[in-house]
Amino acid sequence: MILNDLNQVKEKEQAAQKKIVLRCCMAAGCMSSDSKGVKEQLEKAVADAGLQSEVEVRGVGCMKLCCEGPLVAVDPKNELYVRVTAENAPSIIAALKGGKANVEQTDPDAAFFKKQFSIVLANSGVVDPERIESYIAADGYLALHEVLNEMTPKDVVETMVKSGLRGRGGAGFPTGLKWGTVAKSPGAKKYVICNADEGDPGAFMDRSVLESDPHSVLEGMAIAAYAVGADQGYLYVRAEYPLAIARLQLAIKQAKQMGLLGAGIFESPFNFNVDIRIGAGAFVCGEETALMMSVEGKRGTPRPRPPFPAESGLFGCPTLLNNVETFANVPAIYRKGAEWFAAIGTEKSKGTKVFALAGKIKNTGLIEVPMGTPLRTIVEEMGGGAPDGGKIKAVQTGGPSGGCIPSQHLDTPVDYESLGKLGSIMGSGGMIVMDEGTKMVDVARFFMEFCMDESCGKCIPCRAGTVQMHNLLDKILKRKATARDLAKLEELCDMVRNTSLCGLGQTAPNPTMSTLRFFRNEYEELLQPDTFGAGATHPQTVTK
Amino acid sequence: MSSNSTPVETPPAKNGTQAGHASGDKRFKILEVHMKKHQFRHDALIEVLHKAQELFGYLEDDLLLFISHKLKLPPSRVYGVATFYHFFTLKPQGQHTCVVCMGTACYVKGADQVVEAVQNELKIKAGETTADNKVSLLTARCIGACGIAPAVVYDGTVTPRQTPASTLEKINQWVKS
């Protein structure tokens, strides 16, 4: 495959484009509401009406407004049908010739869609994730071609540094710096790993990206591999995402057939193979050293760093590890330039961030906004606020490692630093909205139970500390705790945070600490008066 | 748990030459072909366990020993990995499985009430199977279906926006069948 072939595929695909395209969401959310049946019936209705030459029914990835699925969009009429059933198909096809379909519609120009800025999700809901031609028609693999033919690995790293992209897995480490470190590490064999072990409950951005646009992740990985000098890549995907795994397998097969993965990509000396490794349900495997243990087929327990994976990672070789969303940003950066990317977002947080908006909010689904967008814009304008006239109490970001941001801080811009100041983290992008009915102590216990179950057991602060903290939270919730228990809880939070081995333990107290910071009264309301009364000595001190 | 079938008799030295398992169960042969595809590499252990669970439904001792012999790994390593990951189950599942997603989005939308309703109805706890082996109740960490919360997976089919009533209706269909 050379540039000419790539352009030919693109031209052929564009020439085959029909006048009307019905885009039917085939991501996991809509699939669970029978979007497959909808697509089949739409195809049948098109055939029945004899419109095959004019109308294409295309299965596409996520169209973002997941709560209203299955979604069907009509181009170029700019119509978006919601909650479509298989029985609605003939009505939608009949309406193509004028008139109105007897199906609920939503405004595609509403704030939920208009306020989005798509880089990672640009192809999501537009291209057919099961056909590589569809991705190529959207300028896919063009960036890889340019990188391989016109840039040295050093240039590639420099461009990444200039773009200012930071890791989208949560910690926000500068991607260019990471690439540079791996590139400089000595070693004949290097690896590139894509972390698709999206374990945070309430986050589904990576699942959607993999289901909707798998090739962008593969292309990003290939560019990264060229930059650091790797020839083998692994995609570590959760077993809970069967559709994402199937689409990735298909994408890898198609890319290999076209010579876009494998040996001698674009007839250059560059080789790159990608294998999928399926996770087996361990949250700790999102931590990079634990993930590599799991790829090696072992128990996913983390190890101390240094050595960092960039020096000694998978099988002891230098390894580059990035998140799905980070890789999905890569092709656009090389296609449109580092300056273009660096102009988006804030001074320290460049580009966009994808969030999975869920919980007690009207519009649940995926949103991609420039960094620095205020939370209020996301929750109130795009999300439409709490359903049934409720009031938003807090927004939870960062999953079990993050915190709850109370409604009085909704004007905070979303970037790595601002969220950190509030005791939360950007995290991978899960954003759960909570309304007045949500009890914050209950939320803290929910996350602590999660961390307790998911603790791998390697280090004591996390293994034993999470159990003790969970017991204390449970005691508080059962109205059996006193002020002394609360003090003990705070002490434990501090200890576990400072002494745990890996990120899981270090951040496990975050939800508790952030709810204590902003909703302390909810804890105190549940406390019982100290049975020993004021001034009385504690039995323990008496016996001494 | 116990295994009724005879233990593996293949000596380690004969690995790869003698195919299958002493019991003659064809599924062992399929599993071995899968291991061969991965060149019996140690780092393919998790892939092999996935395949084994897909074939047998759960991982019993005999099966783990078989894998350990074929991959030339100590049984402790195989057992250690199989018990570390939540996805692997060492107990047989019921005819039907009901997996309630307990991710944050589902939780704030009432997934805990769904679990409670099923627990009360079937008189089992999450992670258990009914005495007649009909229904297993499981909870999931997050299946990434937050946009349609609360989600429940009935026999592998993700179903959106569930309530205690809708879940019990489905469960009772199974119980009666």
HADDOCK unambig.tbl for C-alpha pairs under 7 A between the chains (distance, minus, plus):
assign (segid A and resid 29 and name CA) (segid B and resid 145 and name CA) 5.70 0.50 0.50
assign (segid A and resid 29 and name CA) (segid B and resid 147 and name CA) 6.90 0.50 0.50
assign (segid A and resid 29 and name CA) (segid B and resid 148 and name CA) 6.70 0.50 0.50
assign (segid A and resid 32 and name CA) (segid B and resid 158 and name CA) 5.26 0.50 0.50
assign (segid A and resid 32 and name CA) (segid B and resid 159 and name CA) 5.64 0.50 0.50
assign (segid A and resid 32 and name CA) (segid B and resid 160 and name CA) 6.62 0.50 0.50
assign (segid A and resid 33 and name CA) (segid B and resid 160 and name CA) 6.86 0.50 0.50
assign (segid A and resid 66 and name CA) (segid B and resid 147 and name CA) 5.00 0.50 0.50
assign (segid A and resid 66 and name CA) (segid B and resid 148 and name CA) 6.73 0.50 0.50
assign (segid A and resid 67 and name CA) (segid B and resid 147 and name CA) 5.10 0.50 0.50
assign (segid A and resid 67 and name CA) (segid B and resid 148 and name CA) 5.43 0.50 0.50
assign (segid A and resid 201 and name CA) (segid B and resid 103 and name CA) 4.48 0.50 0.50
assign (segid A and resid 201 and name CA) (segid B and resid 104 and name CA) 5.38 0.50 0.50
assign (segid A and resid 201 and name CA) (segid B and resid 141 and name CA) 6.30 0.50 0.50
assign (segid A and resid 201 and name CA) (segid B and resid 142 and name CA) 4.89 0.50 0.50
assign (segid A and resid 202 and name CA) (segid B and resid 103 and name CA) 5.72 0.50 0.50
assign (segid A and resid 202 and name CA) (segid B and resid 104 and name CA) 5.15 0.50 0.50
assign (segid A and resid 202 and name CA) (segid B and resid 105 and name CA) 5.29 0.50 0.50
assign (segid A and resid 202 and name CA) (segid B and resid 142 and name CA) 6.72 0.50 0.50
assign (segid A and resid 202 and name CA) (segid B and resid 144 and name CA) 6.75 0.50 0.50
assign (segid A and resid 202 and name CA) (segid B and resid 146 and name CA) 5.92 0.50 0.50
assign (segid A and resid 203 and name CA) (segid B and resid 144 and name CA) 6.27 0.50 0.50
assign (segid A and resid 204 and name CA) (segid B and resid 144 and name CA) 4.71 0.50 0.50
assign (segid A and resid 207 and name CA) (segid B and resid 144 and name CA) 6.99 0.50 0.50
assign (segid A and resid 240 and name CA) (segid B and resid 143 and name CA) 5.81 0.50 0.50
assign (segid A and resid 278 and name CA) (segid B and resid 47 and name CA) 6.98 0.50 0.50
assign (segid A and resid 280 and name CA) (segid B and resid 85 and name CA) 5.43 0.50 0.50
assign (segid A and resid 280 and name CA) (segid B and resid 86 and name CA) 6.47 0.50 0.50
assign (segid A and resid 280 and name CA) (segid B and resid 87 and name CA) 4.90 0.50 0.50
assign (segid A and resid 281 and name CA) (segid B and resid 85 and name CA) 5.59 0.50 0.50
assign (segid A and resid 281 and name CA) (segid B and resid 86 and name CA) 5.06 0.50 0.50
assign (segid A and resid 281 and name CA) (segid B and resid 87 and name CA) 5.10 0.50 0.50
assign (segid A and resid 282 and name CA) (segid B and resid 85 and name CA) 5.58 0.50 0.50
assign (segid A and resid 282 and name CA) (segid B and resid 86 and name CA) 6.32 0.50 0.50
assign (segid A and resid 295 and name CA) (segid B and resid 43 and name CA) 6.78 0.50 0.50
assign (segid A and resid 296 and name CA) (segid B and resid 43 and name CA) 4.36 0.50 0.50
assign (segid A and resid 297 and name CA) (segid B and resid 42 and name CA) 6.64 0.50 0.50
assign (segid A and resid 297 and name CA) (segid B and resid 43 and name CA) 4.13 0.50 0.50
assign (segid A and resid 297 and name CA) (segid B and resid 44 and name CA) 5.70 0.50 0.50
assign (segid A and resid 297 and name CA) (segid B and resid 45 and name CA) 5.12 0.50 0.50
assign (segid A and resid 297 and name CA) (segid B and resid 46 and name CA) 5.38 0.50 0.50
assign (segid A and resid 298 and name CA) (segid B and resid 81 and name CA) 6.13 0.50 0.50
assign (segid A and resid 299 and name CA) (segid B and resid 80 and name CA) 6.92 0.50 0.50
assign (segid A and resid 299 and name CA) (segid B and resid 81 and name CA) 5.08 0.50 0.50
assign (segid A and resid 299 and name CA) (segid B and resid 84 and name CA) 6.19 0.50 0.50
assign (segid A and resid 358 and name CA) (segid B and resid 105 and name CA) 5.81 0.50 0.50
assign (segid A and resid 358 and name CA) (segid B and resid 146 and name CA) 5.99 0.50 0.50
assign (segid A and resid 358 and name CA) (segid B and resid 147 and name CA) 5.93 0.50 0.50
assign (segid A and resid 359 and name CA) (segid B and resid 105 and name CA) 4.66 0.50 0.50
assign (segid A and resid 359 and name CA) (segid B and resid 108 and name CA) 6.26 0.50 0.50
assign (segid A and resid 359 and name CA) (segid B and resid 109 and name CA) 6.59 0.50 0.50
assign (segid A and resid 364 and name CA) (segid B and resid 147 and name CA) 5.13 0.50 0.50
assign (segid A and resid 365 and name CA) (segid B and resid 147 and name CA) 5.21 0.50 0.50
assign (segid A and resid 432 and name CA) (segid B and resid 105 and name CA) 6.27 0.50 0.50
